[in-house]
Amino acid sequence: MSYAKACAASELELDKPFSVDVNGTLVAIVQTEDGLFAIYDECSHARVMLSLGEVESDTLECFAHGSRFDLASGYPLDLPATRPVPVYPVKIEGDDVLVDLDNPIETQEP
């Protein structure tokens, strides 16, 4: 796996999406009580940054049209979105949050 630094762990707030450019790809980093997630920062329904939405129960809601995406799988849980968005392996080493864009997580519909 080829991890790249996304941000510092100290920049993250619980249940608050943090948008970051990782090698030219916008990624929303989200830390919840259940873990750390990295999801492509664009709704699959419209070109809206998911990081502007709200986190609830390990989902991220698109503020524009209300579609919620599962943070672990990227699958949409509500219309109008019907296609998943990529999610990526993410880990913390020291104070660095690292994301592997080269190996998106293969997921199954929740």
N, CA, C and O atoms as a Tinker XYZ file with bonds, in Angstrom:
   440  protein
     1  N      0.840000   -1.177000    0.000000    73     2
     2  CA     0.000000    0.000000    0.000000    64     1     3
     3  C      0.885000    1.240000    0.000000    63     2     4     5
     4  O      1.976000    1.246000    0.569000    81     3
     5  N      0.395000    2.273000   -0.642000    73     3     6
     6  CA     1.172000    3.492000   -0.751000    64     5     7
     7  C      0.447000    4.636000   -0.050000    63     6     8     9
     8  O     -0.313000    5.382000   -0.667000    81     7
     9  N      0.696000    4.757000    1.235000    73     7    10
    10  CA     0.048000    5.793000    2.027000    64     9    11
    11  C      0.713000    7.152000    1.810000    63    10    12    13
    12  O      1.929000    7.256000    1.654000    81    11
    13  N     -0.129000    8.190000    1.804000    73    11    14
    14  CA     0.350000    9.564000    1.692000    64    13    15
    15  C     -0.226000   10.363000    2.853000    63    14    16    17
    16  O     -1.341000   10.105000    3.308000    81    15
    17  N      0.545000   11.332000    3.324000    73    15    18
    18  CA     0.067000   12.158000    4.431000    64    17    19
    19  C     -1.102000   13.017000    3.966000    63    18    20    21
    20  O     -1.034000   13.689000    2.937000    81    19
    21  N     -2.177000   12.979000    4.752000    73    19    22
    22  CA    -3.354000   13.774000    4.447000    64    21    23
    23  C     -3.408000   15.023000    5.321000    63    22    24    25
    24  O     -3.676000   16.120000    4.831000    81    23
    25  N     -3.153000   14.850000    6.618000    73    23    26
    26  CA    -3.226000   15.961000    7.556000    64    25    27
    27  C     -2.620000   15.517000    8.880000    63    26    28    29
    28  O     -2.129000   14.395000    9.004000    81    27
    29  N     -2.660000   16.393000    9.853000    73    27    30
    30  CA    -2.222000   16.041000   11.198000    64    29    31
    31  C     -3.442000   15.574000   11.990000    63    30    32    33
    32  O     -4.524000   16.147000   11.865000    81    31
    33  N     -3.270000   14.554000   12.788000    73    31    34
    34  CA    -4.369000   14.045000   13.609000    64    33    35
    35  C     -4.906000   15.137000   14.532000    63    34    36    37
    36  O     -6.093000   15.153000   14.858000    81    35
    37  N     -4.047000   16.028000   14.941000    73    35    38
    38  CA    -4.461000   17.110000   15.839000    64    37    39
    39  C     -5.425000   18.096000   15.170000    63    38    40    41
    40  O     -6.058000   18.899000   15.855000    81    39
    41  N     -5.541000   18.042000   13.847000    73    39    42
    42  CA    -6.468000   18.915000   13.126000    64    41    43
    43  C     -7.891000   18.370000   13.118000    63    42    44    45
    44  O     -8.827000   19.089000   12.767000    81    43
    45  N     -8.063000   17.116000   13.498000    73    43    46
    46  CA    -9.373000   16.475000   13.431000    64    45    47
    47  C    -10.200000   16.758000   14.671000    63    46    48    49
    48  O     -9.683000   16.843000   15.784000    81    47
    49  N    -11.513000   16.905000   14.446000    73    47    50
    50  CA   -12.478000   17.031000   15.533000    64    49    51
    51  C    -13.478000   15.899000   15.383000    63    50    52    53
    52  O    -13.846000   15.538000   14.265000    81    51
    53  N    -13.920000   15.341000   16.495000    73    51    54
    54  CA   -14.863000   14.238000   16.477000    64    53    55
    55  C    -16.133000   14.629000   15.728000    63    54    56    57
    56  O    -16.739000   15.666000   16.000000    81    55
    57  N    -16.520000   13.784000   14.787000    73    55    58
    58  CA   -17.750000   13.944000   13.997000    64    57    59
    59  C    -17.796000   15.225000   13.161000    63    58    60    61
    60  O    -18.875000   15.718000   12.833000    81    59
    61  N    -16.624000   15.758000   12.819000    73    59    62
    62  CA   -16.570000   16.940000   11.955000    64    61    63
    63  C    -15.677000   16.619000   10.763000    63    62    64    65
    64  O    -14.471000   16.433000   10.931000    81    63
    65  N    -16.252000   16.549000    9.550000    73    63    66
    66  CA   -15.452000   16.234000    8.370000    64    65    67
    67  C    -14.347000   17.263000    8.141000    63    66    68    69
    68  O    -14.536000   18.462000    8.349000    81    67
    69  N    -13.204000   16.771000    7.712000    73    67    70
    70  CA   -12.054000   17.629000    7.429000    64    69    71
    71  C    -11.644000   17.364000    5.981000    63    70    72    73
    72  O    -11.200000   16.262000    5.657000    81    71
    73  N    -11.785000   18.353000    5.118000    73    71    74
    74  CA   -11.444000   18.201000    3.707000    64    73    75
    75  C     -9.969000   18.475000    3.483000    63    74    76    77
    76  O     -9.410000   19.436000    4.011000    81    75
    77  N     -9.349000   17.609000    2.688000    73    75    78
    78  CA    -7.924000   17.764000    2.409000    64    77    79
    79  C     -7.632000   17.261000    0.992000    63    78    80    81
    80  O     -8.254000   16.314000    0.509000    81    79
    81  N     -6.687000   17.909000    0.353000    73    79    82
    82  CA    -6.222000   17.483000   -0.966000    64    81    83
    83  C     -5.051000   16.525000   -0.754000    63    82    84    85
    84  O     -4.013000   16.899000   -0.209000    81    83
    85  N     -5.241000   15.290000   -1.194000    73    83    86
    86  CA    -4.180000   14.286000   -1.098000    64    85    87
    87  C     -3.737000   13.963000   -2.525000    63    86    88    89
    88  O     -4.433000   13.262000   -3.259000    81    87
    89  N     -2.595000   14.473000   -2.897000    73    87    90
    90  CA    -2.047000   14.237000   -4.237000    64    89    91
    91  C     -3.054000   14.522000   -5.350000    63    90    92    93
    92  O     -3.152000   13.759000   -6.311000    81    91
    93  N     -3.797000   15.610000   -5.222000    73    91    94
    94  CA    -4.736000   16.023000   -6.266000    64    93    95
    95  C     -6.137000   15.465000   -6.130000    63    94    96    97
    96  O     -6.979000   15.741000   -6.985000    81    95
    97  N     -6.424000   14.694000   -5.097000    73    95    98
    98  CA    -7.755000   14.131000   -4.864000    64    97    99
    99  C     -8.303000   14.689000   -3.559000    63    98   100   101
   100  O     -7.656000   14.598000   -2.516000    81    99
   101  N     -9.506000   15.268000   -3.622000    73    99   102
   102  CA   -10.128000   15.768000   -2.397000    64   101   103
   103  C    -10.709000   14.605000   -1.606000    63   102   104   105
   104  O    -11.472000   13.793000   -2.130000    81   103
   105  N    -10.333000   14.544000   -0.339000    73   103   106
   106  CA   -10.763000   13.475000    0.553000    64   105   107
   107  C    -11.318000   14.111000    1.819000    63   106   108   109
   108  O    -10.755000   15.075000    2.338000    81   107
   109  N    -12.420000   13.569000    2.309000    73   107   110
   110  CA   -12.964000   13.984000    3.598000    64   109   111
   111  C    -12.485000   12.978000    4.641000    63   110   112   113
   112  O    -12.763000   11.783000    4.536000    81   111
   113  N    -11.770000   13.467000    5.639000    73   111   114
   114  CA   -11.318000   12.639000    6.747000    64   113   115
   115  C    -12.316000   12.859000    7.878000    63   114   116   117
   116  O    -12.608000   13.995000    8.253000    81   115
   117  N    -12.834000   11.754000    8.416000    73   115   118
   118  CA   -13.843000   11.852000    9.466000    64   117   119
   119  C    -13.463000   10.928000   10.609000    63   118   120   121
   120  O    -13.247000    9.732000   10.412000    81   119
   121  N    -13.384000   11.496000   11.805000    73   119   122
   122  CA   -13.138000   10.685000   12.992000    64   121   123
   123  C    -14.430000   10.626000   13.797000    63   122   124   125
   124  O    -14.997000   11.654000   14.167000    81   123
   125  N    -14.885000    9.401000   14.063000    73   123   126
   126  CA   -16.078000    9.196000   14.877000    64   125   127
   127  C    -15.676000    8.368000   16.096000    63   126   128   129
   128  O    -14.520000    7.965000   16.225000    81   127
   129  N    -16.611000    8.122000   16.967000    73   127   130
   130  CA   -16.323000    7.260000   18.113000    64   129   131
   131  C    -15.993000    5.843000   17.668000    63   130   132   133
   132  O    -15.328000    5.103000   18.394000    81   131
   133  N    -16.454000    5.456000   16.475000    73   131   134
   134  CA   -16.233000    4.102000   15.967000    64   133   135
   135  C    -14.961000    3.948000   15.152000    63   134   136   137
   136  O    -14.567000    2.824000   14.839000    81   135
   137  N    -14.309000    5.050000   14.799000    73   135   138
   138  CA   -13.084000    4.921000   14.028000    64   137   139
   139  C    -12.768000    6.125000   13.179000    63   138   140   141
   140  O    -13.360000    7.195000   13.317000    81   139
   141  N    -11.812000    5.912000   12.295000    73   139   142
   142  CA   -11.325000    6.947000   11.389000    64   141   143
   143  C    -11.666000    6.527000    9.970000    63   142   144   145
   144  O    -11.454000    5.375000    9.591000    81   143
   145  N    -12.194000    7.456000    9.185000    73   143   146
   146  CA   -12.642000    7.148000    7.831000    64   145   147
   147  C    -12.079000    8.163000    6.845000    63   146   148   149
   148  O    -11.848000    9.322000    7.188000    81   147
   149  N    -11.862000    7.704000    5.609000    73   147   150
   150  CA   -11.458000    8.583000    4.505000    64   149   151
   151  C    -12.384000    8.281000    3.335000    63   150   152   153
   152  O    -12.436000    7.145000    2.862000    81   151
   153  N    -13.111000    9.281000    2.868000    73   151   154
   154  CA   -14.096000    9.110000    1.810000    64   153   155
   155  C    -13.890000   10.210000    0.769000    63   154   156   157
   156  O    -13.568000   11.349000    1.109000    81   155
   157  N    -14.077000    9.859000   -0.492000    73   155   158
   158  CA   -13.956000   10.833000   -1.577000    64   157   159
   159  C    -14.881000   12.004000   -1.284000    63   158   160   161
   160  O    -16.051000   11.806000   -0.956000    81   159
   161  N    -14.372000   13.205000   -1.398000    73   159   162
   162  CA   -15.103000   14.392000   -0.952000    64   161   163
   163  C    -15.968000   15.001000   -2.050000    63   162   164   165
   164  O    -15.918000   16.205000   -2.303000    81   163
   165  N    -16.761000   14.151000   -2.697000    73   163   166
   166  CA   -17.712000   14.664000   -3.690000    64   165   167
   167  C    -18.901000   13.721000   -3.779000    63   166   168   169
   168  O    -18.735000   12.518000   -3.982000    81   167
   169  N    -20.078000   14.261000   -3.628000    73   167   170
   170  CA   -21.312000   13.481000   -3.729000    64   169   171
   171  C    -21.423000   12.865000   -5.129000    63   170   172   173
   172  O    -21.099000   13.507000   -6.128000    81   171
   173  N    -21.879000   11.629000   -5.183000    73   171   174
   174  CA   -22.024000   10.961000   -6.481000    64   173   175
   175  C    -23.264000   11.430000   -7.228000    63   174   176   177
   176  O    -23.432000   11.097000   -8.401000    81   175
   177  N    -24.125000   12.186000   -6.586000    73   175   178
   178  CA   -25.326000   12.704000   -7.243000    64   177   179
   179  C    -25.066000   14.056000   -7.901000    63   178   180   181
   180  O    -25.528000   14.309000   -9.014000    81   179
   181  N    -24.334000   14.912000   -7.220000    73   179   182
   182  CA   -24.046000   16.248000   -7.729000    64   181   183
   183  C    -22.644000   16.631000   -7.263000    63   182   184   185
   184  O    -22.136000   16.066000   -6.295000    81   183
   185  N    -22.043000   17.550000   -7.918000    73   183   186
   186  CA   -20.666000   17.947000   -7.586000    64   185   187
   187  C    -20.654000   18.854000   -6.361000    63   186   188   189
   188  O    -20.416000   20.058000   -6.455000    81   187
   189  N    -20.917000   18.240000   -5.213000    73   187   190
   190  CA   -20.982000   18.948000   -3.941000    64   189   191
   191  C    -20.000000   18.278000   -2.984000    63   190   192   193
   192  O    -19.918000   17.052000   -2.924000    81   191
   193  N    -19.262000   19.091000   -2.242000    73   191   194
   194  CA   -18.308000   18.546000   -1.276000    64   193   195
   195  C    -19.043000   17.914000   -0.098000    63   194   196   197
   196  O    -19.808000   18.585000    0.595000    81   195
   197  N    -18.812000   16.632000    0.124000    73   195   198
   198  CA   -19.442000   15.940000    1.240000    64   197   199
   199  C    -18.965000   16.482000    2.584000    63   198   200   201
   200  O    -19.701000   16.430000    3.570000    81   199
   201  N    -17.752000   16.995000    2.629000    73   199   202
   202  CA   -17.197000   17.498000    3.887000    64   201   203
   203  C    -17.967000   18.701000    4.432000    63   202   204   205
   204  O    -17.754000   19.092000    5.580000    81   203
   205  N    -18.849000   19.290000    3.641000    73   203   206
   206  CA   -19.670000   20.402000    4.110000    64   205   207
   207  C    -20.919000   19.909000    4.837000    63   206   208   209
   208  O    -21.672000   20.701000    5.402000    81   207
   209  N    -21.130000   18.594000    4.816000    73   207   210
   210  CA   -22.311000   18.004000    5.448000    64   209   211
   211  C    -22.066000   17.609000    6.891000    63   210   212   213
   212  O    -21.016000   17.889000    7.468000    81   211
   213  N    -23.067000   16.948000    7.456000    73   211   214
   214  CA   -23.012000   16.558000    8.860000    64   213   215
   215  C    -22.801000   15.057000    9.012000    63   214   216   217
   216  O    -23.230000   14.260000    8.178000    81   215
   217  N    -22.124000   14.695000   10.104000    73   215   218
   218  CA   -21.863000   13.303000   10.441000    64   217   219
   219  C    -22.855000   12.867000   11.504000    63   218   220   221
   220  O    -23.088000   13.573000   12.484000    81   219
   221  N    -23.442000   11.676000   11.291000    73   219   222
   222  CA   -24.328000   11.097000   12.295000    64   221   223
   223  C    -24.297000    9.579000   12.146000    63   222   224   225
   224  O    -24.548000    9.046000   11.065000    81   223
   225  N    -23.990000    8.899000   13.229000    73   223   226
   226  CA   -23.989000    7.428000   13.260000    64   225   227
   227  C    -23.179000    6.823000   12.114000    63   226   228   229
   228  O    -23.675000    5.955000   11.396000    81   227
   229  N    -21.949000    7.271000   11.940000    73   227   230
   230  CA   -21.043000    6.769000   10.905000    64   229   231
   231  C    -21.569000    6.947000    9.492000    63   230   232   233
   232  O    -21.273000    6.149000    8.603000    81   231
   233  N    -22.359000    8.008000    9.291000    73   231   234
   234  CA   -22.788000    8.403000    7.954000    64   233   235
   235  C    -22.424000    9.864000    7.761000    63   234   236   237
   236  O    -22.266000   10.618000    8.721000    81   235
   237  N    -22.296000   10.245000    6.501000    73   235   238
   238  CA   -22.007000   11.631000    6.136000    64   237   239
   239  C    -23.099000   12.087000    5.182000    63   238   240   241
   240  O    -23.310000   11.485000    4.129000    81   239
   241  N    -23.786000   13.150000    5.557000    73   239   242
   242  CA   -24.916000   13.643000    4.769000    64   241   243
   243  C    -24.486000   14.764000    3.837000    63   242   244   245
   244  O    -23.811000   15.706000    4.252000    81   243
   245  N    -24.880000   14.654000    2.581000    73   243   246
   246  CA   -24.649000   15.719000    1.607000    64   245   247
   247  C    -25.607000   16.864000    1.940000    63   246   248   249
   248  O    -26.823000   16.677000    1.975000    81   247
   249  N    -25.048000   18.037000    2.182000    73   247   250
   250  CA   -25.886000   19.156000    2.614000    64   249   251
   251  C    -26.819000   19.651000    1.513000    63   250   252   253
   252  O    -27.841000   20.269000    1.814000    81   251
   253  N    -26.495000   19.397000    0.250000    73   251   254
   254  CA   -27.282000   19.961000   -0.847000    64   253   255
   255  C    -28.622000   19.260000   -1.051000    63   254   256   257
   256  O    -29.648000   19.919000   -1.220000    81   255
   257  N    -28.615000   17.925000   -1.036000    73   255   258
   258  CA   -29.844000   17.202000   -1.350000    64   257   259
   259  C    -30.207000   16.130000   -0.325000    63   258   260   261
   260  O    -31.208000   15.434000   -0.495000    81   259
   261  N    -29.415000   15.986000    0.729000    73   259   262
   262  CA   -29.793000   15.106000    1.828000    64   261   263
   263  C    -29.390000   13.653000    1.726000    63   262   264   265
   264  O    -29.709000   12.875000    2.625000    81   263
   265  N    -28.703000   13.252000    0.674000    73   263   266
   266  CA   -28.254000   11.858000    0.603000    64   265   267
   267  C    -27.239000   11.607000    1.707000    63   266   268   269
   268  O    -26.338000   12.418000    1.923000    81   267
   269  N    -27.382000   10.486000    2.406000    73   267   270
   270  CA   -26.410000   10.086000    3.414000    64   269   271
   271  C    -25.565000    8.952000    2.852000    63   270   272   273
   272  O    -26.075000    8.063000    2.170000    81   271
   273  N    -24.261000    8.990000    3.145000    73   271   274
   274  CA   -23.323000    7.969000    2.686000    64   273   275
   275  C    -22.725000    7.252000    3.895000    63   274   276   277
   276  O    -22.321000    7.889000    4.868000    81   275
   277  N    -22.674000    5.924000    3.823000    73   275   278
   278  CA   -22.038000    5.124000    4.854000    64   277   279
   279  C    -20.536000    5.385000    4.794000    63   278   280   281
   280  O    -19.924000    5.217000    3.739000    81   279
   281  N    -19.936000    5.791000    5.906000    73   279   282
   282  CA   -18.518000    6.145000    5.903000    64   281   283
   283  C    -17.608000    4.950000    5.665000    63   282   284   285
   284  O    -16.512000    5.117000    5.130000    81   283
   285  N    -18.024000    3.761000    6.044000    73   283   286
   286  CA   -17.188000    2.573000    5.877000    64   285   287
   287  C    -17.240000    2.010000    4.466000    63   286   288   289
   288  O    -16.262000    1.432000    3.991000    81   287
   289  N    -18.377000    2.176000    3.792000    73   287   290
   290  CA   -18.535000    1.568000    2.467000    64   289   291
   291  C    -18.654000    2.569000    1.331000    63   290   292   293
   292  O    -18.387000    2.228000    0.178000    81   291
   293  N    -19.053000    3.802000    1.637000    73   291   294
   294  CA   -19.283000    4.801000    0.597000    64   293   295
   295  C    -20.639000    4.677000   -0.075000    63   294   296   297
   296  O    -20.961000    5.468000   -0.962000    81   295
   297  N    -21.449000    3.688000    0.336000    73   295   298
   298  CA   -22.754000    3.497000   -0.290000    64   297   299
   299  C    -23.747000    4.560000    0.156000    63   298   300   301
   300  O    -23.771000    4.952000    1.322000    81   299
   301  N    -24.578000    5.030000   -0.797000    73   299   302
   302  CA   -25.617000    5.987000   -0.438000    64   301   303
   303  C    -26.758000    5.262000    0.281000    63   302   304   305
   304  O    -27.154000    4.165000   -0.111000    81   303
   305  N    -27.269000    5.880000    1.318000    73   303   306
   306  CA   -28.360000    5.287000    2.086000    64   305   307
   307  C    -29.693000    5.959000    1.779000    63   306   308   309
   308  O    -30.748000    5.460000    2.170000    81   307
   309  N    -29.646000    7.093000    1.080000    73   307   310
   310  CA   -30.855000    7.843000    0.745000    64   309   311
   311  C    -30.730000    8.386000   -0.674000    63   310   312   313
   312  O    -29.633000    8.635000   -1.172000    81   311
   313  N    -31.886000    8.563000   -1.308000    73   311   314
   314  CA   -31.926000    9.226000   -2.609000    64   313   315
   315  C    -31.694000   10.715000   -2.388000    63   314   316   317
   316  O    -31.914000   11.194000   -1.276000    81   315
   317  N    -31.270000   11.448000   -3.370000    73   315   318
   318  CA   -31.213000   11.101000   -4.780000    64   317   319
   319  C    -29.946000   10.362000   -5.211000    63   318   320   321
   320  O    -29.897000    9.869000   -6.338000    81   319
   321  N    -28.929000   10.267000   -4.369000    73   319   322
   322  CA   -27.712000    9.545000   -4.770000    64   321   323
   323  C    -28.011000    8.050000   -4.895000    63   322   324   325
   324  O    -28.713000    7.471000   -4.066000    81   323
   325  N    -27.468000    7.444000   -5.939000    73   323   326
   326  CA   -27.662000    6.008000   -6.153000    64   325   327
   327  C    -26.343000    5.260000   -6.325000    63   326   328   329
   328  O    -26.326000    4.030000   -6.300000    81   327
   329  N    -25.238000    5.986000   -6.497000    73   327   330
   330  CA   -23.921000    5.359000   -6.680000    64   329   331
   331  C    -23.036000    5.625000   -5.468000    63   330   332   333
   332  O    -23.073000    6.713000   -4.894000    81   331
   333  N    -22.243000    4.633000   -5.082000    73   331   334
   334  CA   -21.325000    4.839000   -3.955000    64   333   335
   335  C    -20.182000    5.765000   -4.349000    63   334   336   337
   336  O    -19.920000    5.983000   -5.532000    81   335
   337  N    -19.511000    6.300000   -3.347000    73   335   338
   338  CA   -18.289000    7.066000   -3.551000    64   337   339
   339  C    -17.139000    6.256000   -2.962000    63   338   340   341
   340  O    -17.348000    5.487000   -2.024000    81   339
   341  N    -15.946000    6.413000   -3.488000    73   339   342
   342  CA   -14.809000    5.635000   -2.980000    64   341   343
   343  C    -14.479000    5.950000   -1.521000    63   342   344   345
   344  O    -14.583000    7.090000   -1.068000    81   343
   345  N    -14.082000    4.909000   -0.809000    73   343   346
   346  CA   -13.522000    5.054000    0.537000    64   345   347
   347  C    -12.126000    4.455000    0.501000    63   346   348   349
   348  O    -11.842000    3.552000   -0.286000    81   347
   349  N    -11.268000    4.964000    1.354000    73   347   350
   350  CA    -9.853000    4.609000    1.282000    64   349   351
   351  C     -9.336000    4.120000    2.634000    63   350   352   353
   352  O     -9.833000    4.527000    3.684000    81   351
   353  N     -8.327000    3.239000    2.593000    73   351   354
   354  CA    -7.664000    2.870000    3.836000    64   353   355
   355  C     -7.047000    4.110000    4.464000    63   354   356   357
   356  O     -6.488000    4.961000    3.771000    81   355
   357  N     -7.154000    4.201000    5.783000    73   355   358
   358  CA    -6.637000    5.363000    6.506000    64   357   359
   359  C     -6.075000    4.891000    7.846000    63   358   360   361
   360  O     -6.606000    3.973000    8.471000    81   359
   361  N     -5.000000    5.531000    8.267000    73   359   362
   362  CA    -4.403000    5.173000    9.550000    64   361   363
   363  C     -3.691000    6.389000   10.118000    63   362   364   365
   364  O     -3.424000    7.364000    9.416000    81   363
   365  N     -3.391000    6.306000   11.409000    73   363   366
   366  CA    -2.641000    7.359000   12.083000    64   365   367
   367  C     -1.301000    6.786000   12.511000    63   366   368   369
   368  O     -1.228000    5.728000   13.136000    81   367
   369  N     -0.238000    7.508000   12.161000    73   367   370
   370  CA     1.116000    7.184000   12.625000    64   369   371
   371  C      1.677000    8.437000   13.270000    63   370   372   373
   372  O      1.904000    9.445000   12.600000    81   371
   373  N      1.900000    8.370000   14.578000    73   371   374
   374  CA     2.316000    9.570000   15.297000    64   373   375
   375  C      1.186000   10.575000   15.246000    63   374   376   377
   376  O      0.077000   10.286000   15.696000    81   375
   377  N      1.455000   11.766000   14.699000    73   375   378
   378  CA     0.402000   12.760000   14.523000    64   377   379
   379  C     -0.023000   12.869000   13.060000    63   378   380   381
   380  O     -0.786000   13.770000   12.710000    81   379
   381  N      0.454000   11.974000   12.206000    73   379   382
   382  CA     0.124000   12.022000   10.783000    64   381   383
   383  C     -1.066000   11.118000   10.455000    63   382   384   385
   384  O     -1.103000    9.953000   10.852000    81   383
   385  N     -2.034000   11.671000    9.727000    73   383   386
   386  CA    -3.119000   10.878000    9.172000    64   385   387
   387  C     -2.699000   10.511000    7.755000    63   386   388   389
   388  O     -2.424000   11.385000    6.933000    81   387
   389  N     -2.651000    9.216000    7.478000    73   387   390
   390  CA    -2.193000    8.708000    6.185000    64   389   391
   391  C     -3.342000    8.035000    5.460000    63   390   392   393
   392  O     -4.130000    7.304000    6.062000    81   391
   393  N     -3.433000    8.291000    4.138000    73   391   394
   394  CA    -4.497000    7.734000    3.308000    64   393   395
   395  C     -3.867000    7.030000    2.115000    63   394   396   397
   396  O     -2.897000    7.518000    1.535000    81   395
   397  N     -4.430000    5.873000    1.752000    73   395   398
   398  CA    -3.953000    5.114000    0.599000    64   397   399
   399  C     -4.945000    5.252000   -0.550000    63   398   400   401
   400  O     -5.918000    4.501000   -0.626000    81   399
   401  N     -4.705000    6.206000   -1.440000    73   399   402
   402  CA    -5.603000    6.440000   -2.576000    64   401   403
   403  C     -5.476000    5.367000   -3.654000    63   402   404   405
   404  O     -6.399000    5.169000   -4.444000    81   403
   405  N     -4.346000    4.679000   -3.689000    73   403   406
   406  CA    -4.104000    3.696000   -4.743000    64   405   407
   407  C     -4.886000    2.401000   -4.554000    63   406   408   409
   408  O     -5.015000    1.608000   -5.486000    81   407
   409  N     -5.406000    2.189000   -3.350000    73   407   410
   410  CA    -6.092000    0.932000   -3.053000    64   409   411
   411  C     -7.421000    1.185000   -2.352000    63   410   412   413
   412  O     -7.565000    0.879000   -1.168000    81   411
   413  N     -8.417000    1.754000   -3.088000    73   411   414
   414  CA    -9.719000    1.994000   -2.460000    64   413   415
   415  C    -10.252000    0.692000   -1.858000    63   414   416   417
   416  O     -9.984000   -0.401000   -2.357000    81   415
   417  N    -11.002000    0.839000   -0.788000    73   415   418
   418  CA   -11.565000   -0.325000   -0.107000    64   417   419
   419  C    -12.704000   -0.894000   -0.939000    63   418   420   421
   420  O    -13.630000   -0.180000   -1.323000    81   419
   421  N    -12.620000   -2.191000   -1.210000    73   419   422
   422  CA   -13.726000   -2.858000   -1.902000    64   421   423
   423  C    -14.797000   -3.111000   -0.865000    63   422   424   425
   424  O    -14.550000   -3.743000    0.162000    81   423
   425  N    -15.972000   -2.619000   -1.138000    73   423   426
   426  CA   -17.033000   -2.732000   -0.155000    64   425   427
   427  C    -18.243000   -3.422000   -0.731000    63   426   428   429
   428  O    -18.410000   -3.535000   -1.946000    81   427
   429  N    -19.074000   -3.874000    0.165000    73   427   430
   430  CA   -20.348000   -4.449000   -0.214000    64   429   431
   431  C    -21.444000   -3.557000    0.320000    63   430   432   433
   432  O    -21.261000   -2.848000    1.310000    81   431
   433  N    -22.577000   -3.599000   -0.339000    73   431   434
   434  CA   -23.688000   -2.773000    0.078000    64   433   435
   435  C    -24.069000   -3.115000    1.507000    63   434   436   437
   436  O    -24.203000   -4.290000    1.847000    81   435
   437  N    -24.247000   -2.089000    2.361000    73   435   438
   438  CA   -24.603000   -2.366000    3.767000    64   437   439
   439  C    -25.984000   -2.970000    3.904000    63   438   440
   440  O    -26.425000   -3.258000    5.017000    81   439
